Amino acid sequence: MKIVVDTGDLLKYWVKKESVVKATGDGLLMPMNQINIQERGLIKYGDKVIDGQICPLDVEGNYFGAVCVLGKGKIVQLIKVEI
């Protein structure tokens, strides 16, 4: 059986995980396989679940970005500025 993986989706998921470890301040001290992005702003982080919002960044080309804000009920609005 051949498994096909969309590398774009995989990269986007990885970038979201990176935004979480940056928001917590843990950096790569938390193994990335211990982070699971769930629905409704819940993030499984090691043995606990934390509230947060992950917003993808609209970046041109083959680049991906994301911002994570921790806390329940936080509202994030991203504004694109043309330079």
GILIN-V823976 format. One line per field, one symbol per residue. ss: DSSP state (H for helix, E for strand, C for the rest). psi: psi as a letter, one per 20 degrees, with the letter a starting at -180 (. if undefined). burial: + if it has 9 or more other ideal C-beta (glycine too) atoms within 8 Angstrom, else -. A space follows every 10 residues. Layout:
# GILIN-V823976
ss=???
psi=???
burial=???
This chain:
# GILIN-V823976
ss=CCCCCCHHHH HHHHHHHHHH HHHHCCHHHC CHHHEEECHH HEEEECCEEE EEEEEEECCC CCCCEEEEEE CCCCCCCCCC CCC
psi=pppppohghg gggghgghhg hhhhjibjho phijpoprrk jpooncjrpq qrpppqpopq blqqrqpppq qpjppppppp pp.
burial=---------+ ++++++++++ ++++-----+ -+--+-+--- +++++----+ +++++++--- ---+-+++++ ---+------ ---
